[in-house]
Amino acid sequence: MLVAGIKSRPVYSGLNIDIHAKRHLFALEGEGALALIDQVKAAGADFLKNADILYVASGSRAEDHDRKLAALGADTFWLAPTIPVLLNRFHVMLGQAHMGTRIYLAGTEGFIGQAQQVAMNHGVDPASLHTEHRGSAARRVQCVHCKGITDSVTTSPYTCTHCGLSLLVRDHYSRRLGAFQGVCIDAEEPGTAPKPEELFP
């Protein structure tokens, strides 16, 4: 049901630590902690003496990622209670960041999209962000009809939680919104939408 070849579909190249950076800023969610832990195993932990780690455990299937991150010995480690609180702290830290700071985002697509929005609002080019998708493939979806945004969508079609329309979840992605687009699947014949399929577990 998805359309292949849509160019706006995000591509995540991995965290790829820049050892020449003056400062490293990590915003991590859930299983995204493992992306940084894997980098430390591969490249050592020297870069962490100039690193700030912001972490929120939402969606994580393990309860000890925060403990493992704290044990890495970064300059600062901060555990957020929710994604909005982490994003607010991320916003503040970007406002204080200096030239030579590298930004790393890891977690679900919905989290990466929201964190990317915050960075873009500070004038950061999305191409300069190091990103890695970890965890659930659930999507953050905007209904193109009512403009409502729903997090953690795993099926297509799905019923918009704002207006009740049956939406086909497309691969078309809006960086500005940090969300995929959902379009009414039975607009011409209401009530004929196919049964939902779990496409984004």
C-alpha positions in Angstrom: 0.0 0.0 0.0 3.1 2.3 0.3 4.4 4.2 -2.7 8.0 3.4 -3.5 10.6 6.0 -4.4 9.3 9.0 -2.5 12.3 11.3 -2.1 11.2 13.0 1.1 11.5 9.7 3.0 14.1 10.2 5.7 17.5 8.5 5.5 19.4 7.9 8.7 23.2 7.6 8.2 24.1 6.7 11.8 25.7 8.6 14.6 29.2 8.5 13.1 31.1 10.5 15.8 33.1 13.4 14.5 36.3 13.1 16.6 37.4 16.6 15.5 34.4 18.3 17.0 34.9 20.7 19.9 31.7 19.6 21.6 29.1 16.8 21.1 25.4 17.1 21.9 23.3 14.0 22.0 19.5 13.9 22.2 18.5 10.2 22.6 15.2 8.4 23.1 14.5 4.9 24.2 16.6 2.4 22.2 18.5 5.3 20.7 20.8 4.9 23.8 22.2 1.8 22.1 23.4 3.8 19.1 25.7 5.8 21.4 26.7 2.8 23.4 27.7 1.0 20.2 29.8 4.0 19.1 31.7 4.0 22.4 32.4 0.3 22.0 33.7 0.8 18.5 35.6 4.1 18.9 36.4 4.5 22.6 35.0 7.0 25.0 37.5 9.9 24.8 35.1 12.2 22.9 32.6 12.0 25.8 34.7 14.3 28.0 33.3 17.1 25.8 29.8 15.6 25.4 26.3 16.4 26.7 23.8 13.6 26.7 20.1 14.2 27.0 18.0 11.0 27.3 14.4 10.1 27.7 13.4 6.4 28.2 10.0 6.6 26.5 9.4 3.6 24.3 12.4 1.7 25.6 12.1 -2.1 26.0 14.8 -2.1 28.6 14.9 -0.3 32.0 18.7 0.1 32.3 19.6 2.3 29.3 19.7 5.4 31.5 22.1 3.6 33.9 24.4 2.5 31.1 24.5 6.0 29.6 25.2 7.6 32.9 28.1 5.1 33.4 29.8 6.2 30.1 31.3 9.2 31.9 30.1 12.0 29.7 30.7 15.6 30.8 27.0 15.9 31.5 24.2 13.4 31.5 20.6 14.5 31.9 17.6 12.1 32.2 14.3 13.7 31.0 10.9 12.5 32.2 9.1 13.1 28.9 10.0 13.9 25.3 8.6 17.5 25.5 10.8 18.2 28.5 13.8 16.8 26.7 13.1 18.9 23.6 12.8 22.0 25.8 16.2 21.3 27.4 17.6 20.6 23.9 16.3 24.0 22.7 18.0 25.8 25.6 21.3 24.0 25.0 21.3 24.8 21.3 20.8 28.4 22.2 24.0 28.2 24.2 26.0 26.1 21.8 29.2 27.3 20.1 30.7 26.8 16.7 32.2 23.3 16.4 29.4 21.6 18.2 28.1 18.4 16.6 24.6 17.3 17.1 23.5 13.6 17.3 19.9 12.3 17.4 18.8 8.7 17.9 15.6 7.0 18.7 12.3 6.6 16.9 11.4 8.5 13.7 8.9 10.6 15.6 11.5 11.6 18.1 14.2 12.4 15.5 11.7 14.4 13.5 10.7 16.6 16.5 14.3 17.1 17.6 15.3 18.0 14.1 12.6 20.6 14.1 14.1 22.2 17.2 17.5 22.2 15.6 16.2 23.7 12.4 14.6 26.5 14.4 18.1 27.4 15.6 19.3 27.5 12.0 21.0 24.1 11.9 21.1 22.5 8.5 19.4 19.1 8.7 22.2 17.7 6.5 24.7 18.4 9.3 22.8 16.3 11.9 24.0 12.8 12.7 20.9 10.6 13.0 20.2 7.0 13.7 16.8 5.3 13.8 16.5 2.8 16.7 13.4 1.2 18.3 9.9 1.1 17.0 9.0 1.9 13.4 5.8 3.6 14.5 5.2 6.8 12.7 4.2 10.4 13.7 1.4 11.2 11.2 -0.3 14.4 10.2 -3.8 14.2 8.8 -3.7 16.4 5.7 -7.4 17.2 6.1 -7.7 18.4 9.7 -4.0 19.0 10.3 -4.0 17.0 13.5 -0.9 15.0 14.4 -1.0 11.6 15.9 2.1 9.8 17.4 2.9 6.1 17.4 0.9 5.1 14.4 1.6 1.4 13.5 -1.1 0.6 11.0 -2.3 1.8 7.6 -5.0 2.8 7.1 -5.6 4.2 10.6 -8.4 6.3 12.0 -7.4 9.9 12.6 -7.7 10.6 16.3 -8.8 14.2 15.6 -11.4 14.0 12.8 -12.2 10.3 12.4 -11.2 9.9 8.8 -9.6 6.6 7.6 -6.1 7.6 6.5 -3.6 6.0 4.2 -0.2 6.6 5.8 2.1 7.7 3.0 5.9 7.7 2.8 5.8 11.4 2.1 7.5 13.1 5.0 7.5 16.8 6.1 10.7 17.9 7.8 8.9 21.1 8.8 6.3 19.1 10.8 8.5 16.1 11.6 5.7 13.8 10.4 4.5 11.6 7.6 1.3 12.5 5.7 -2.0 10.7 6.1 -4.6 11.0 3.3 -8.2 9.9 3.4 -8.3 6.5 1.8 -12.1 6.3 1.2 -12.9 9.9 0.2 -15.0 8.9 -2.8 -16.8 6.0 -1.2 -16.9 6.6 2.6 -16.9 3.4 4.6 -15.0 1.3 2.0 -11.6 1.6 3.7 -9.7 -1.7 3.8 -8.9 -3.3 7.1 -5.8 -1.8 8.9 -2.5 -3.6 8.4 0.3 -3.3 10.9 3.1 -1.9 8.7 5.1 0.0 11.2 5.7 -2.3 14.3 
